[in-house]
Amino acid sequence: MLVSQETMQPLHFSYKTQTNKLHIASLGLALVLLISLVSHTNSCAEHEKTSLLQFLAGLSHDGGIAASWQDGTDCCKWEGITCSRDRMITNIVLAAKGLEGPISQSLGILTELQHLNLSHNSLSGGLPLELVSSSSMIILDVSFNQLNGTLNEMPSSTPARSLQVLNISSNLFAGQFPSTTWKAMENLTTLNVSNNSFTGQIPTHLCKSSPSISVLELYFNKFSGSIPPALGDCSKLRMLRAGHNNLSGPLPDELFNATTLEYLSFPNNGLHGAIDSTQITDLRNLVILDIGGNKFSGMIPDSIGRLKKLEELHLNNNNMSGELPSALSNCRNLIMIDLKINHFSGELTKVNFSNLPNLQTLDVYLNNFSGTIPESIYSCSNLIALRVSSNKLDGQLSPRIGDLKGLSFLALDTNSFRNITNAIHVLKSSGNLTTLLIGDNFKGEIMPDDDTIDGFENLQVLDIKNCQLSGQLPQWISRLTNLEMLLLNSNQLTGPILGLISFLPFLFFMDVSDNRFTGEIPQTLMEMPMLKPTENAIHLDPRIFELPLYNGPSLQHRVVSSFPTVLNLSHNYFTGVIPPQIGQLKMLVVLDFSFNKLSGHIPQSICNLTNLQVLDLSSNNLTGAIPAALNSLNFLSAFNISNNDLEGPIPSGGQFNTFQNSSFDGNPKLCGSMLTHKCDSAEGHQAVILPRKQSDYKVSFVIAFSAFFGVGVLYDQLVLSRYFGQFTYWFMKTRSY
């Protein structure tokens, strides 16, 4: 049958339409499948989400991350989480989030996790071995937490791991430090285990198993034994810090083969021996050398001058001796020189300090240096802190000291300097001075009281004690408007004490004991602003000493405000009564009016001084009874009213049960259970006993304070004690309380 062409056309059109419809349908199906597939791959793996949620569930405090970590959402978008292109978790960064609780071992199943940072939280418990032994982990940082326990050894058969950075510093880890774990850490570049309590020896084969190690930080632990000679095989080691441990022996010769070292630090151990004059030059890249606080002896070798990159030299607190080598002048990049507490001698002028333009700190405290302060030191225009205390230096201060425009800390005390008038006049131009310690010099001279003395506008601490200076308290001191501490004790100053001192707005520490001051205690002293609670709370100076001040071998002060509040007028000739307004000075910690000629009663208002720890009113002419309410001074630990004419019963209970009998000697009219003179019933009735409710309050308060004090001591040990330096600074008179 023949079909016309017209008849065929519609049939042909119909075929094309059907084909196009099929193509469109196929494309739509493909798009649906693609969208479905993309939607699935844009979410993190379910098992990895579960791992994170297990970690979150184990925390006792999540720091708010739970608001982001919601089941049913894509965990790759959660706070602190980063994923790879294939939606696998690679980074967890949750530093300083306030997290508390254990680290779940579930994080160990994240097979592509490369970077885990949980530092600066309050995490506790152990460190899961699954994290340390992870085959994918590159950076693991759990520093500054409260993790504890021991680090488990990894089996010696463990394959090589990818870990490059391990930081577990500032935790509570203890026990034997692992020795075999590091055999699997062939890629390790940084190991920081500082500030824990690890024991045992430093691993001897660390450099062999981890040839790329460049940073090794072991300080503040309990490592013992000698320094492993094999550390010299660390061909890439730049930083080696192992201070504050129990290491002993000499620096091994092999250590000087680590020629890439830039930072070598072993302070406060038991190391000994001399610095090798030839091998030290091999460490030509050294920037910081810190071996202070050991038992090193001998001289500083001339070869020290070949360390051209040296910026800090810490040889303090050793047994080193001899003169300083002139070659020290060749270390032109020096910023700090710390030689304190050794046996160095000779003249400082052997070093040409004008070759050290970057020098900021020079500390030669407690040596045997003689002669004068070298003129070349005044060319160090960047000098901030200069301490030459406790040597045998003499002469007068050069006017050129005014060239040190940035000088903030100057300690010249305990030498044989002369002409205090000249010293004050040349120093007044040092506008940046905050700490000036010039006591125990200028013996037998006259305190300068020139009306032209001004300046010192930034001075916070002024120490002119133990000079046997005569004269009166000078007016210029009352113009030191930023002064916080004033020490004029152990001189021969006479006349009345200036009430103007009380108007120094920030003064909280005043010691004018062991002088010859006369007259009554000025009423204006009872208005000292910083000893009143409101003003004291307002003024909290954050500035730190350029060099730490010490009271004795263990208590160090980095900030002025760390000193106690003190008012010490003892060993003078003050007369009259103790002003009753004394009770306004509620921030006082030490009050000492002993060895004067004060009369009258002990004012009842002293019982308002609830922060008092030391109260000494001994060797006066005081009369009347001991205020029974003194029993409420919960912090009072030293109390002395001996050698007066007091009478009546000694309060019982509380702190009074802790004071020695000698605290009451020389008062024949006193009675009490601890004295030979017992009180009769009438006298005993006068001693007010605290009611039960108030006594319970006292007990609770003391317990709370003890807990607070314990935390403070721990903080002092972990933080403050890490700072270098030592300087005996007596903030009370030398006799012990």
C-alpha positions in Angstrom: 0.0 0.0 0.0 1.3 3.3 -1.0 1.4 6.0 1.6 1.4 9.6 0.7 4.2 11.9 2.0 1.6 14.1 3.8 0.5 11.0 5.7 4.0 10.1 6.8 4.9 13.5 8.2 2.7 13.4 11.3 4.0 9.9 12.1 7.6 11.1 11.9 6.8 14.1 14.2 5.1 11.9 16.7 8.3 9.7 16.9 10.6 12.7 17.7 8.3 13.9 20.4 8.2 10.6 22.2 12.0 10.4 22.0 12.5 13.8 23.5 10.0 12.9 26.3 12.1 9.9 27.1 15.3 11.9 27.2 13.7 14.5 29.6 12.4 11.7 31.8 15.9 10.1 32.0 17.5 13.4 32.7 15.1 14.2 35.6 15.8 10.8 37.1 19.5 11.4 36.9 19.1 14.8 38.6 17.0 13.3 41.4 19.7 10.6 41.9 22.5 13.2 41.8 20.7 15.5 44.3 20.1 12.6 46.6 23.8 11.6 46.3 25.1 15.1 46.9 22.7 15.6 49.8 24.1 12.4 51.4 27.8 13.2 50.9 27.4 16.8 52.3 26.8 15.4 55.7 29.5 14.0 58.0 29.6 10.3 58.6 27.2 9.1 61.2 29.7 7.1 63.1 32.0 10.2 63.4 29.0 12.3 64.6 28.3 9.6 67.2 32.0 9.9 68.4 31.7 13.6 68.9 28.4 13.2 70.8 29.9 10.6 73.1 32.7 13.1 73.9 30.1 15.8 74.6 28.0 13.5 76.8 31.0 12.7 79.0 31.7 16.4 79.8 30.4 17.8 83.1 30.5 21.3 81.6 30.4 21.8 77.8 31.2 25.5 77.7 28.2 26.2 75.5 29.2 24.0 72.5 26.1 21.9 72.9 24.1 24.7 71.4 26.0 24.0 68.1 26.5 20.3 68.5 22.9 19.2 67.7 22.1 15.7 66.6 20.3 15.8 63.2 22.6 18.6 61.9 25.7 18.3 59.8 28.6 17.9 62.3 31.0 19.4 59.8 29.3 22.7 60.6 29.5 22.4 64.4 31.6 24.8 66.4 35.3 23.9 66.4 34.9 21.1 63.8 36.6 21.1 60.3 36.0 18.4 57.7 37.8 17.3 54.6 36.2 17.4 51.1 35.0 13.9 51.6 33.3 15.0 54.8 35.6 13.3 57.2 36.6 15.2 60.4 40.1 16.4 60.3 40.3 19.2 62.9 38.8 19.7 66.4 39.8 23.0 67.9 38.1 23.8 71.2 40.8 25.7 73.1 39.7 27.9 76.1 36.0 26.9 75.9 35.5 26.2 79.6 35.2 22.4 79.0 35.2 20.2 82.1 35.3 16.4 82.5 37.2 13.6 80.8 38.4 13.2 77.2 36.4 10.4 75.7 38.4 7.7 74.0 35.7 7.8 71.3 37.7 10.6 69.6 40.2 7.9 68.8 37.9 6.3 66.1 38.1 9.5 64.0 40.3 7.9 61.4 41.3 11.1 59.6 41.6 13.4 62.6 44.8 15.4 62.2 44.6 18.3 64.6 43.1 18.1 68.1 43.4 21.2 70.3 41.7 21.0 73.7 44.1 23.3 75.5 43.3 25.9 78.2 40.3 24.1 79.6 39.6 22.2 82.8 39.6 18.7 81.5 40.4 15.9 83.9 41.2 12.2 83.9 43.8 10.5 81.7 44.9 11.0 78.1 43.4 8.2 76.0 46.2 6.2 74.4 44.0 6.0 71.2 44.8 9.7 70.6 48.5 9.4 71.1 48.7 6.3 68.9 46.4 7.6 66.2 47.8 6.9 62.7 46.3 10.2 61.4 47.1 12.6 64.2 49.6 15.3 63.4 49.0 17.9 66.1 47.8 16.9 69.6 47.5 19.8 72.1 45.9 19.2 75.5 48.0 21.7 77.5 46.8 23.7 80.4 44.2 21.3 81.7 43.9 19.1 84.8 44.7 15.8 83.2 46.4 13.2 85.4 47.7 9.7 85.7 50.5 8.3 83.7 51.3 8.1 80.1 51.0 4.5 78.9 53.8 3.0 76.9 53.1 2.2 73.3 54.1 -1.4 72.2 57.5 -1.4 70.6 55.9 -3.1 67.5 53.7 -0.1 66.9 54.1 1.2 63.3 55.4 4.7 62.6 52.9 7.3 63.6 52.2 10.7 61.8 52.3 12.7 65.0 54.5 15.8 64.7 53.5 18.0 67.7 52.6 16.7 71.1 51.9 19.3 73.8 50.7 17.9 77.2 52.3 20.7 79.3 50.7 22.2 82.4 48.7 19.3 83.6 49.0 16.9 86.5 50.7 13.9 84.8 53.0 11.9 87.0 55.0 8.7 87.1 57.8 7.3 85.0 58.2 9.1 81.7 57.7 6.7 78.8 60.8 5.4 77.0 59.6 3.2 74.2 56.6 5.3 73.0 58.9 7.6 71.1 60.2 4.7 68.9 57.0 5.1 66.8 57.3 8.8 66.6 59.7 9.2 63.8 57.9 12.4 62.5 57.9 14.2 65.9 59.2 17.8 65.7 57.8 19.3 68.9 57.5 17.6 72.3 56.3 19.7 75.3 55.7 17.9 78.6 56.6 20.8 80.9 55.0 21.6 84.1 53.9 18.1 85.2 55.4 15.7 87.7 57.2 13.1 85.4 60.0 11.2 87.0 62.8 9.1 85.7 65.4 9.9 83.1 65.1 11.9 80.0 64.7 9.3 77.1 68.2 8.6 75.8 67.2 7.6 72.2 64.8 10.3 71.5 66.9 11.9 68.7 67.5 8.5 67.1 63.8 7.6 67.0 62.7 11.2 66.2 65.4 12.6 64.0 63.3 15.7 63.1 62.8 16.8 66.7 63.4 20.6 66.9 61.6 21.6 70.2 62.0 19.6 73.4 60.5 21.2 76.5 60.8 19.2 79.8 61.0 22.0 82.4 59.2 21.9 85.8 59.1 18.1 86.3 61.0 15.7 88.5 63.4 14.3 85.9 66.6 13.0 87.5 69.9 11.6 86.4 72.3 13.1 83.9 71.7 14.8 80.6 71.7 12.1 78.0 74.8 12.6 75.7 72.7 11.3 72.8 70.8 14.7 72.8 73.8 15.9 70.8 72.6 13.7 67.9 69.6 15.9 67.4 70.7 17.5 64.2 67.7 19.7 64.0 67.2 20.6 67.7 66.6 24.3 68.1 65.1 24.5 71.6 66.1 22.4 74.6 64.5 23.4 77.9 64.8 21.2 81.0 65.0 23.6 83.9 63.5 23.1 87.4 64.2 19.3 87.5 66.6 17.1 89.6 69.2 16.7 86.9 72.8 16.3 87.9 76.3 16.0 86.5 78.0 18.2 83.9 76.9 19.3 80.5 78.0 16.4 78.4 80.6 17.1 75.7 78.3 15.5 73.1 75.6 18.1 73.7 77.8 20.7 71.9 77.4 18.7 68.7 73.8 20.0 68.5 75.0 23.0 66.6 71.5 24.1 65.5 70.6 24.9 69.2 69.2 28.4 69.6 67.7 28.0 73.1 69.6 26.0 75.7 68.0 26.1 79.2 68.8 24.0 82.2 68.2 26.4 85.2 67.5 25.2 88.7 68.9 21.7 88.6 72.0 20.2 90.3 74.4 20.5 87.3 78.0 21.2 88.0 81.4 21.7 86.3 82.9 24.5 84.2 81.9 26.0 80.9 84.2 24.4 78.3 86.0 27.3 76.6 86.4 25.5 73.3 83.2 23.6 72.8 80.9 26.5 73.7 81.8 28.1 70.4 80.3 25.2 68.5 76.9 26.5 69.6 77.2 29.4 67.2 73.5 29.7 66.7 72.7 30.2 70.5 70.3 33.1 71.2 69.5 32.2 74.8 71.8 30.4 77.3 70.3 29.8 80.7 72.1 27.6 83.1 71.4 29.6 86.3 70.5 28.0 89.6 73.0 25.2 89.4 76.5 24.5 90.8 78.6 25.6 87.9 82.1 26.9 88.8 85.0 28.5 87.1 85.2 31.6 84.9 83.3 32.8 81.9 85.6 31.8 79.0 86.8 34.5 76.6 85.3 32.3 73.8 81.8 33.5 74.9 82.5 36.5 72.6 82.1 34.2 69.6 78.5 33.7 70.2 77.5 36.6 68.0 73.7 35.8 68.1 73.5 35.6 71.9 70.7 37.8 73.3 70.3 36.4 76.8 73.0 35.1 79.2 71.8 33.6 82.5 74.6 32.4 84.7 72.9 33.5 88.0 72.9 31.5 91.3 76.0 29.4 90.6 79.5 29.2 92.1 81.3 31.0 89.3 84.2 33.4 89.9 86.9 35.4 88.3 86.7 38.6 86.3 84.3 39.3 83.4 86.0 38.7 80.1 86.3 41.8 77.9 85.2 39.6 75.0 81.7 39.8 76.4 81.6 43.1 74.6 81.6 41.2 71.3 78.1 39.8 71.9 76.6 42.9 70.4 73.0 41.5 70.4 72.8 40.9 74.1 69.6 42.1 75.6 69.9 40.6 79.1 72.9 39.7 81.3 72.1 38.0 84.6 75.1 37.1 86.7 73.7 37.6 90.2 74.6 35.5 93.2 78.0 34.2 92.2 81.6 35.1 93.2 82.6 37.3 90.3 85.2 39.9 91.1 87.2 42.7 89.5 85.9 45.8 87.9 82.9 46.0 85.6 84.8 48.5 83.5 86.5 45.5 81.8 83.4 45.2 79.7 82.8 47.9 77.1 79.1 48.2 77.4 78.9 50.8 74.7 79.3 47.9 72.3 76.0 46.5 73.6 73.4 48.9 72.2 70.5 46.5 72.7 71.1 45.8 76.4 68.0 46.2 78.5 68.8 44.4 81.7 72.1 44.0 83.7 71.9 42.2 87.0 75.1 41.6 88.9 73.5 41.5 92.4 75.5 39.8 95.2 79.0 39.4 93.8 82.4 40.9 94.7 82.7 43.5 92.0 84.7 46.6 93.0 85.4 50.0 91.5 82.8 52.3 90.0 79.9 51.9 87.7 81.5 52.0 84.2 80.8 55.1 82.2 80.2 53.0 79.1 77.0 51.6 80.7 75.4 55.1 80.1 75.7 54.5 76.4 73.1 51.7 76.6 70.2 53.8 75.6 67.8 50.9 75.8 68.7 50.0 79.4 65.5 49.4 81.5 66.8 47.6 84.6 70.2 48.0 86.3 71.0 46.1 89.6 74.5 46.3 91.1 73.3 45.7 94.7 75.4 43.9 97.3 78.9 44.4 95.8 81.9 46.5 96.7 81.3 49.4 94.4 82.0 53.0 95.5 82.3 56.5 94.2 79.6 58.9 93.2 76.8 58.6 90.6 77.7 60.1 87.3 75.4 62.8 85.8 75.4 60.7 82.7 72.9 58.3 84.3 70.3 60.8 83.1 71.1 59.6 79.5 69.3 56.4 80.3 65.9 57.8 79.4 64.1 54.4 79.6 65.6 53.4 83.0 62.7 52.1 85.2 64.5 49.9 87.8 67.6 51.0 89.6 69.1 49.1 92.6 72.4 50.4 94.0 71.8 49.3 97.6 74.5 47.7 99.9 77.6 49.2 98.4 79.8 52.1 99.4 78.5 54.9 97.2 79.0 58.5 98.5 77.2 61.8 98.3 73.5 61.1 98.5 72.7 64.8 97.7 74.4 64.4 94.4 72.7 61.1 93.8 69.2 62.5 94.4 69.9 65.4 92.1 71.2 63.4 89.2 68.5 60.8 89.5 65.6 63.2 89.6 65.9 63.6 85.8 65.3 59.9 85.3 61.6 60.4 84.6 60.7 56.8 84.0 62.1 55.5 87.3 59.5 53.4 89.1 61.8 51.5 91.6 64.8 53.2 93.3 66.7 51.1 95.8 69.7 53.1 97.2 69.8 52.0 100.8 72.8 50.8 102.8 75.1 53.4 101.2 76.0 57.1 102.0 76.8 56.1 105.6 76.6 58.9 108.1 75.6 61.6 105.6 72.7 64.1 105.8 69.4 63.5 104.2 69.0 66.0 101.4 66.1 68.4 102.0 66.6 70.8 99.1 63.4 72.6 98.0 64.6 72.3 94.4 64.4 68.5 94.5 61.5 67.5 92.3 60.9 65.0 89.5 60.5 61.3 90.3 56.9 61.6 89.0 56.6 57.9 88.3 58.4 56.6 91.3 56.5 53.8 93.1 59.2 52.3 95.4 61.8 54.3 97.3 64.3 52.6 99.6 66.8 54.6 101.5 67.1 52.4 104.5 70.1 51.5 106.7 72.2 54.6 105.8 72.5 56.2 109.3 71.4 59.4 107.7 70.8 62.4 109.9 68.4 65.3 109.4 64.7 65.3 109.1 62.1 63.8 106.9 62.4 65.8 103.7 59.5 67.7 102.2 60.3 66.5 98.7 59.2 63.0 99.6 55.6 64.3 100.1 55.6 65.3 96.5 56.1 61.8 95.2 52.5 61.4 94.2 52.8 57.9 92.7 54.7 56.5 95.7 53.4 53.2 97.0 56.3 51.9 99.2 58.6 54.0 101.4 61.4 52.5 103.4 63.5 54.9 105.5 64.1 52.5 108.4 67.5 52.2 110.2 68.6 55.8 109.9 69.0 58.6 112.5 66.3 60.9 111.3 64.9 63.2 113.9 62.0 65.6 114.5 58.3 65.1 114.0 57.1 62.8 111.3 55.4 64.7 108.4 51.7 64.2 108.3 51.9 65.2 104.7 53.0 61.7 103.8 49.5 60.5 104.6 48.2 62.4 101.6 50.3 60.4 99.1 47.3 58.8 97.4 48.8 55.4 96.7 51.1 54.8 99.7 50.3 51.5 101.4 53.7 50.5 102.8 55.5 52.8 105.1 58.5 51.8 107.3 60.3 54.5 109.2 61.3 52.3 112.1 64.7 52.5 113.9 65.0 56.3 113.7 64.8 59.1 116.2 61.4 60.6 115.4 59.6 62.4 118.2 56.2 63.9 118.9 52.8 62.4 118.7 51.7 60.1 115.9 50.0 62.5 113.5 46.3 62.2 113.2 46.7 62.7 109.4 48.4 59.3 109.2 45.1 57.8 110.1 43.8 59.1 106.7 46.1 57.2 104.5 43.9 56.5 101.5 45.3 53.2 100.4 44.8 51.7 103.9 41.1 52.4 103.7 39.1 49.7 102.0 37.3 51.7 99.3 40.3 53.5 97.9 42.4 50.3 98.1 39.8 48.5 96.0 39.9 51.2 93.4 43.6 51.3 92.9 45.1 48.0 91.6 48.4 48.7 89.8 49.1 46.1 87.1 52.7 47.2 86.6 55.4 44.7 87.4 59.0 45.0 88.7 61.5 44.9 85.9 63.4 42.5 88.2 61.7 40.4 90.9 62.0 41.3 94.6 62.4 38.6 97.2 61.8 38.4 100.9 63.9 35.5 101.9 64.7 32.5 99.7 61.2 31.5 98.6 58.7 34.5 98.6 59.1 36.6 95.5 57.3 39.7 94.4 56.7 40.6 90.8 54.2 43.4 91.4 54.2 46.1 94.0 50.7 45.2 95.1 51.9 41.7 96.2 53.5 43.2 99.2 51.4 43.5 102.4 50.1 46.7 103.7 52.5 48.0 106.4 52.6 50.9 108.9 55.8 50.5 110.9 56.8 53.3 113.3 58.7 51.1 115.8 62.0 52.0 117.5 61.5 55.7 117.7 60.5 58.2 120.4 56.9 58.8 119.7 54.7 59.9 122.6 51.1 60.4 123.3 48.3 57.9 122.7 47.6 55.6 119.8 45.0 57.6 117.8 41.6 55.9 118.1 41.1 56.6 114.4 43.5 53.8 113.7 40.5 51.6 113.2 39.9 53.3 109.9 42.9 51.6 108.3 41.0 48.4 107.7 43.4 47.2 105.0 46.4 47.0 107.3 48.2 43.7 107.5 51.2 44.8 109.6 51.0 47.4 112.4 54.1 47.9 114.5 54.3 50.7 117.1 56.8 48.9 119.4 59.7 50.5 121.2 58.3 54.0 121.6 57.0 56.0 124.5 53.3 55.7 123.8 50.8 55.8 126.7 47.1 55.4 127.3 44.9 52.5 126.5 45.0 50.1 123.5 42.1 51.7 121.5 39.1 49.5 121.0 39.0 50.5 117.3 42.1 48.3 116.6 39.6 45.4 116.7 38.2 46.8 113.4 41.5 45.9 111.6 40.2 42.5 110.5 43.1 42.0 108.0 45.8 42.3 110.6 48.4 39.5 110.7 51.0 41.3 112.8 50.3 43.5 115.7 53.3 44.7 117.8 52.7 47.3 120.6 55.5 46.0 122.9 57.9 48.2 124.9 55.7 51.2 125.4 53.9 52.7 128.4 50.4 51.4 127.6 47.9 50.9 130.4 44.5 49.4 130.9 43.1 46.1 129.7 43.6 44.2 126.5 40.4 44.7 124.4 38.6 41.3 124.5 37.4 41.9 120.9 41.0 41.4 119.6 39.9 37.8 119.8 37.9 38.4 116.6 41.0 39.1 114.5 41.0 35.8 112.7 44.2 36.3 110.7 46.4 37.6 113.5 49.4 35.3 113.6 52.0 37.5 115.5 51.0 39.5 118.6 53.2 41.2 121.1 52.2 43.5 123.9 55.2 42.7 126.2 56.8 45.4 128.4 53.9 47.7 129.1 51.7 48.3 132.1 48.7 46.5 131.0 46.3 44.8 133.5 43.4 42.4 133.7 42.7 39.1 132.0 44.2 37.9 128.7 41.4 37.0 126.3 41.1 33.3 125.8 40.2 31.2 122.8 40.7 31.9 119.1 44.1 33.2 118.1 45.1 34.0 121.6 45.5 30.3 122.3 48.4 30.3 119.7 50.5 33.2 121.1 53.6 32.5 123.1 53.8 33.5 126.7 56.6 35.9 125.9 54.0 38.0 124.0 52.7 39.1 127.4 55.9 39.4 129.5 56.7 42.5 131.4 53.1 43.2 132.3 52.9 42.1 136.0 49.2 43.1 136.3 48.1 40.8 133.6 46.6 37.4 134.5 45.7 34.3 132.5 45.8 30.6 132.4 49.1 30.6 130.5 50.8 32.9 133.1 51.9 32.3 136.6 49.5 35.0 137.7 46.1 33.2 137.3 42.9 35.2 137.2 40.4 35.0 140.0 36.8 34.5 139.2 36.0 38.2 139.0 38.9 39.0 136.7 38.1 36.0 134.5 34.5 37.1 134.1 35.8 40.3 132.4 37.2 38.3 129.5 34.4 38.3 126.9 34.0 34.9 125.4 32.5 34.8 121.9 29.0 33.4 121.6 28.6 30.1 119.9 27.1 31.6 116.7 30.0 34.0 116.3 32.5 31.2 117.1 30.9 29.1 114.4 31.2 32.0 112.0 34.9 32.3 112.9 35.5 28.6 112.2 33.7 28.8 108.8 35.6 31.9 107.9 39.0 30.4 108.8 38.2 27.3 106.7 37.3 29.4 103.8 40.4 31.5 104.1 42.5 28.3 104.4 41.1 27.0 101.1 41.7 30.3 99.4 45.2 30.5 100.8 46.0 27.0 99.6 45.0 27.9 96.1 47.1 31.0 96.3 50.1 29.1 97.3 49.7 26.6 94.5 49.3 29.4 92.0 52.4 31.1 93.5 54.4 27.8 93.0 53.2 27.1 89.5 53.3 30.6 88.1 55.2 33.1 90.1 58.2 30.9 91.0 59.0 30.4 87.3 60.3 33.9 87.0 64.1 34.3 87.1 66.0 36.3 89.7 66.5 36.7 93.4 66.9 39.8 95.5 66.5 39.9 99.3 64.1 42.7 100.1 63.3 43.2 103.7 59.9 44.8 103.9 59.8 44.5 107.7 62.6 45.2 110.2 65.2 42.5 110.3 64.2 40.9 113.5 61.7 38.1 112.9 58.1 38.2 114.1 
